[in-house]
Amino acid sequence: MTGPKNNQLSIQEVEKVAKLARLKLDEIELELYTGQLSSILEHIARLEKLDIEGVEPMAHPIPLNNRLDEDVPGDPMPVDALLDNAPEVVEQFISVPKVLGGDS
Amino acid sequence: MTSRDFRSCLEIRDEIRAGRISAESIMRETLERIRVFNPETNAFRETFDDEAMDAARNIDERLARGEDPGPLAGVPVGIKDNIATTEGTTTCGSKMLEGYRSPYEATVVTRLREAGAIPVGRTNCDEFAMGSSSETCAHGPVRNPWNTDRVPGGSSGGSSAAVSAGLVPATLGSDTGGSIRQPAALCGCVGLKPTYGRVSRYGLVAFGSSLDQIGPFTRTVQDAAIILDVISGVDERDSTSAPQPAADVTLGGSLPEGLRVGIPRQYREPGANEPAVERDVERAIELLRDAGAEIVDIDLPLTETGLSTYYVIAPAEASSNLARYDGIRYGHRSSEPSGSVDELYARSRSEGFGPEVQRRIMLGTYVLSSGYYDAYYLRALKVRRLIKSEFDEAFESCDVLLGPTSPSTAFELGGKPDPMAMYLCDIYTVNNNMAGICGISIPSGTDEEKRGLPIGLHLQAQAFDEKTLLQVADALERMIGFDCSSVDD
């Protein structure tokens, strides 16, 4: 498994990535990011040269196991303060466009 | 007439504790100083005037009652814009979080308060801590106090500029790939990046969760040691905080017995560093050798590859962490009419995030996407293991590593328009985060012949060996005798 050909992304690929990342880009932005991301991938491509046979992946710098807390109720966050940060509130609810039946 | 103040945290604390000056008057002067001098650098975005004055008066009252308010009694501290405080707003230098008021505060802030320190305001940074120049900040770029045409480094550039400009004796920053050490180097102050797990990240806005760490900016190594002691330790709210006991902060100014200082060959490749930077590293080696340290040649062949590894892992983690900004519960929501929730997400995110953040989100999404996960992300995680092993091996033959923090002194605003050129600034710092060890940058001098800009030396030690790291940094600092107040000349 390797990266894209010569590490050059196509505009269509960047469009797809933007969609996955929930970003809305115009044509100028798409072109700009396609060039910049390709040049970054070119740099990243040097990873291919390393021998990683048999090396265990390392996701985290210190070996950690799941740490369990005592099941003790704490103070909840203040609802008013949380709602104060919401962009659109109706009574005690956060308002959003319809979730089902959209053109997603 | 207000003037800059270059005293250390300890000097200020001792004055207050001895009753020679009140915490209230220190705080009033600090707020006035920020008001007068901040426009030069844009180091602070906002100050917490009322809360800070109240806290200062409270310190004075406790002293009057004969209580000890703690090891940082009355010391004003600036807080990076990605560390939650209940005062003011926490915006991460982003339009996305404009006006966001945190309902809770970071553990580090609580611990500072408990030690008598007073959060005085919010320091600017690169948007979501992504950058090496503090130019991606939505509230305008931060400028270097030594030369305001130059960047302060990043991403914690407001935190380094605030200390170096003589506004506050200490600030907090965060370091994911060099964001404490590189701005400390470019601004001529001390910047400590503790071991991964040493300091709780509860309340730090997540960027790269396996890399992020909070640490202090100060004018002396001793101050950094005291702040580390205050903020470190296990926290039930951060399951990655380590149970190790705090580092011993007693610093005597002398090198540890039998110290071995490793000099990685890859940190000094011919032509890689500016001549003045190279000269300062050479001088530091001489000073350490004269003081009795053994100098050891070290090989870290993955130094440059580390950058490629980092720019897979950090964006991958960022793309996942930043998925929470969707314009629903908090943060920027697009006012354009959206027919669906998906459309609202995309519009809000594209309006709220700046270009660097969008670039990294896309890079991270790409390396994690089906078909490329193995080629990029999994491969990078394996190389990360090799990087860790490389450090482990190095620390078998030395106690600390020494090199430059940054290959160059501060560059001009707008001087690195190409993202990849900007990423190269972190060449000597990113592997430290990937291995989860500790590091510090201390000022060593200025590139006097050229521009009078400060230079930083980078010391690194094994995970949880801040004691050795700080002892060596403290001794070297005394040998060098850098005058941080010369910023004002």
Interface residues (C-beta under 8 A of the other chain):
Chain A: M1 T2 G3 P4 L9 E13 V14 V17 A18 L20 A21 R22 L23 K24 L25 Y33 Q36 L37 S39 I40 H43 I44 A45 R46 L47 E48 L50 I52 V55 E56 P57 M58 A59 H60 P61 I62 L64 N66 R67 D69 M77 P78 A81 L82 D84 N85 A86 P87 E88 I94 V96 P97 K98 V99 G102 D103 S104
Chain B: Y100 R101 P103 Y104 Y196 G197 S210 E236 S239 T240 A242 E304 T305 L307 S308 T309 Y311 V312 S319 A323 D326 G327 I328 R329 Y330 G331 H332 R333 S338 G339 S340 V341 D342 E343 L344 Y345 A346 R347 R349 S350 F353 Q358 R359 I361 M362 L363 T365 Y366 S369 G371 Y372 D374 A375 Y376 L378 R379 A380 L381 K382 V383 R384 R385 L386 K388 D418 P419 M420 Y423 N433 M434 A435 G436 A463
